[in-house]
Amino acid sequence: MKAIQQFHVLPTLPAPLERLRELAYNLRWSWDADTIGLFFRIDRDLWEQTGRNPVALLGAVSQERLEELAGDDRFLNHLRRVGEDFDDYMRAEAVWYDRCHPSGEAEACVAYFCAEFGITDCLAIYSGGLGILAGDHLKSASDLGVPLVGVGLFYQGGYFHQYLNADGWQQERYPLNQVDQMPMTLVRDASGQPVTVSLQDPKGEVHLHVWLAQVGRIALYLLDSNVATNRPEDRGITGELYGGDQEMRIRQERVLGIGGLRALQALGVDCKVFHMNEGHAGFLAIERIRQACTTLGLTFDQAVELARASQVFTTHTPVPAGIDIFDPTLIDRYFHNTYGELGIDRDRFLSLGREDPTNTTSPFSMAVLCLRLSRHANGVSRLHGHVSREMFHSLYPGALEKEVPIAHVTNGVHYPSWISKELAELYDRYLGPKWQYAPADEVVWARIREVPDEELWRTHCRRRERLVAFARRHLAKQLEHRSAPPSQVRQARQSLSIDTLTIGFARRFATYKRATLLLHDSERLVRLLTDPERPVQLLIAGKAHPRDHAGKELIRQWLHFARDERMRNHVVFLEDYDMSVARYLVQGADVWLNNPLRPLEASGTSGMKAAANGVLNLSILDGWWDEAFEPGVGWAIGGHEEYEDREEQDRVEASALYDLLEKEVVPAFYDRRRDGIPEGWVQMMQHSLATLGPTFSSHRMVSQYAEEHYAPIAARCVLEEGAEATQARDLAEWRAQVVRAWPRLRIVSVESDGAPEQQVGDDIDVRVVVDLAGLPARDVAVQLYYGRVDPLAEITDGALHRLDPDDDDATGETTFRGAIPCRTSGKLGYAVRVVPFHVELGEDIAGGLIRWWLP
């Protein structure tokens, strides 16, 4: 029987406990151990039963218990301490961003758009790495004082919960998020009504409510289509993360990009910088251009310049298959009215998302759209930046691959969220408090070498003990849910060992991550794990996408292997991988294993979390590990090889992995001093922490975004509406003039004074005459591209050098002069090209207007 009316009954907090409500609704508690300890103290069993959710905890705890706590001076003292620390944090005095940037930049708000945010377990609006990364981004922005707001979607169903059937096949459950028990609030206007924004869909208007999740100092706004005034099919737009078909995906991405921008405007949040974290938010750029056309009276080209100047795009995928693409008919269905508002036709609109704008049959790519409409773009590791420049090279015809305008900002992780309480206390004693708020300080992390071996090792062993205890409880629950015999459940509660070398492997079960590489020679693995003198145990976790049957098969293979009687105390698969499971694993494992197909791992952050806890990485040189690895911080599987034969690659790298485990990893762990300390292993832990600690934190990542992207955009303030839009008009007019002139621009002649043989130290003078087709010389850059040449006369590892015009204002045939320095011996060559140049843009290769000299 359905209720005819519903009420939300709030707990009655005694006056001395009133601050608990404020603390519960600010997600800073999720990375502050003292605040977590406060809520845990209310009722430890209820804390776990409510999913470590303080809002749900306060709604479930008895009034008698609250009254008891209100009279407990020990609890009140703890509450007072936590409250004072919270107040100090929220005052945001002398934070990093304010110290490093002038007031104009500090006031320029950044809008960070992402389809998922992983802040904490009980806010279930994330699925995996992208969401956890976005959550860590917000946390570090809060700690550093970066003026940023997050924009995402509130999913009624969140991501699925995983369980395995008797055969080991993944099954999914989709429990609904209980919004009244989640740490967020519905945003209301001055009259108390929900703030509502809308957008037009083919069948009518879709209304959206806005929820606020406060993440420390950062506001995260979440759009929700589950509004009573919407049609049933519209209420489900934000029903499920990454659910439904392509049409549902485009509807979700319109809500994120278009609805998200309108929500910020409705709330009076004035942003100068717009960061699109992955292509899901790409329609934000379209909406900003549309508004500039309709409200400022700009042409489409002018509006593009206005929007593009203040947009940042981060790509997270190293393969075309990972990019959202839409059929042109879907784009027509949802944007046909927008074409006219932009003042362009259908083909021009679709060309924004087509890799080849002239190919009228190709789909509409969200990554291509974001790249075309963003001044700043980056991959998420050094290797991924290289892969992205190669993957998107065709968007910049005539450009050198290395100058494709996609940089890299290597991902990082929020240390306070992922480092164990015990290890954090050790860091406080030996590293000092700066490890939390200034984690990029190398001097701070170098102090890890001052930690006594015994203390570091014992701290880590306690975490392994907790991991084993957790795994036993988790495994027993899994078996109970499958109605396993009581004997199996009892056996599960005694499985694993607290003293055995423990390898963790936890990630999304996508096929390129090769979750079963260790099973390539299963008998060799059995011998390795069951060595009576030096045993090894594996803890495995991860989910496959509900429609990824190949990924589900990998999970099933591990379950079947784990059921081998010889493996019962050596291999455990932990169901329903989430942030809580991840914390136990990255804090308690001895070794973190990662073996993807290079170069398909864009970054990978689980290994960073493990490394921050002193866990040693054993990984393929891919993603972050490609730039992090050096001897002594962990182990690399193979080199930088990439294979054409997948089976051969698996065979070679599986063999290399077994060899490393048998000859390096296992002996290092079990080689002990008389006091039981593995001295060599602890030294590797110390070297790993000292080397990797300063580099792979999200504080470093966010500060790099701020320095390289946010602050420069804020300083230019190109997006300022009104008078400042003249800059966009000027840029659009400049670009139009260049485009008109470019077909007639030609390189007339190239001459050099260099003899066929030169000496090191000589300079080769070069003169280039260019017919500028009416453009002033200051609007172009004439460049020498020079370097060593290979036997096929190809320039390798070349450098660019700009030549100077005889007359900066010349518009006809003009001579440009410069010199090539001969710094090393060997065969040297050069080429010549002309590209557009603007004082605001520099050398502008984005439009593909590049004229090479072809003698």
Salt bridges, closest charged atoms under 4 A:
GLU18 OE2 - ARG21 NE 3.12
GLU22 OE1 - ARG19 NH2 2.91
ASP32 OD1 - ARG28 NH2 3.64
ASP34 OD1 - HIS78 NE2 2.92
ASP34 OD2 - ARG81 NE 2.96
GLU48 OE1 - ARG52 NH1 3.03
GLU68 OE2 - ARG65 NH1 3.07
ASP72 OD1 - ARG74 NE 3.20
ASP85 OD2 - ARG28 NH2 2.79
ASP87 OD1 - ARG19 NH2 2.90
ASP88 OD1 - ARG91 NH2 2.20
GLU105 OE1 - HIS101 ND1 2.81
ASP121 OD2 - ARG52 NH2 3.76
ASP121 OD1 - ARG583 NH1 3.33
ASP143 OD2 - HIS414 NE2 2.77
ASP143 OD2 - HIS699 NE2 3.47
ASP167 OD2 - ARG556 NH1 3.78
ASP167 OD1 - HIS560 NE2 2.98
GLU172 OE2 - LYS552 NZ 3.00
ASP201 OD2 - ARG251 NH2 2.69
ASP201 OD1 - ARG254 NH2 3.09
GLU205 OE1 - HIS207 NE2 3.88
GLU233 OE2 - ARG231 NE 3.53
ASP234 OD2 - ARG231 NH2 2.48
ASP234 OD1 - ARG251 NH2 2.36
GLU247 OE1 - ARG333 NH1 2.95
ASP270 OD2 - LYS272 NZ 2.79
GLU287 OE2 - ARG262 NE 2.96
GLU287 OE2 - ARG290 NH2 2.93
ASP301 OD1 - ARG348 NH2 2.72
GLU305 OE2 - ARG735 NE 2.44
ASP324 OD1 - ARG249 NH1 2.86
ASP324 OD2 - HIS280 NE2 3.74
ASP332 OD2 - ARG346 NE 2.80
GLU341 OE2 - ARG290 NH1 3.18
ASP347 OD1 - ARG346 NH1 3.82
GLU403 OE2 - ARG833 NH1 2.35
GLU422 OE1 - ARG463 NH1 3.08
GLU422 OE2 - ARG466 NH1 2.88
GLU425 OE2 - LYS421 NZ 2.72
ASP441 OD2 - LYS434 NZ 3.06
ASP453 OD2 - ARG673 NH1 3.37
GLU454 OE2 - ARG673 NH2 3.21
GLU455 OE2 - ARG429 NH2 2.32
GLU480 OE2 - ARG493 NH2 2.92
GLU523 OE1 - ARG566 NH1 3.29
GLU553 OE1 - ARG556 NE 2.91
ASP564 OD2 - ARG566 NH2 2.77
GLU565 OE1 - ARG568 NE 2.94
GLU575 OE2 - ARG482 NH2 2.58
ASP576 OD2 - HIS161 ND1 2.91
ASP576 OD1 - LYS543 NZ 3.35
ASP590 OD1 - HIS460 NE2 2.72
ASP590 OD2 - ARG464 NE 3.01
GLU601 OE1 - LYS513 NZ 2.83
ASP626 OD1 - ARG598 NH1 2.97
ASP626 OD1 - HIS640 NE2 3.27
GLU630 OE2 - HIS687 NE2 3.07
GLU642 OE2 - ARG598 NE 3.47
GLU648 OE2 - ARG651 NH2 2.87
ASP650 OD1 - ARG514 NH1 2.83
ASP650 OD2 - ARG646 NE 3.12
GLU653 OE1 - ARG514 NH2 2.47
ASP659 OD1 - ARG524 NH2 2.63
GLU662 OE1 - ARG524 NH2 2.79
ASP675 OD2 - ARG673 NH2 2.79
GLU679 OE2 - ARG673 NH1 3.83
GLU707 OE2 - HIS101 NE2 3.49
GLU720 OE2 - LYS272 NZ 3.34
GLU733 OE2 - ARG740 NH2 3.58
GLU751 OE1 - ARG767 NH2 3.17
ASP753 OD2 - ARG767 NH1 3.16
ASP763 OD1 - ARG823 NH1 3.94
ASP771 OD2 - ARG746 NE 3.75
ASP806 OD1 - ARG817 NE 3.02
ASP809 OD1 - ARG778 NH1 2.47
GLU813 OE2 - ARG746 NH2 3.85
GLU840 OE2 - ARG375 NH1 3.90
GLU840 OE2 - ARG716 NE 2.95
ASP844 OD2 - ARG735 NH1 2.57
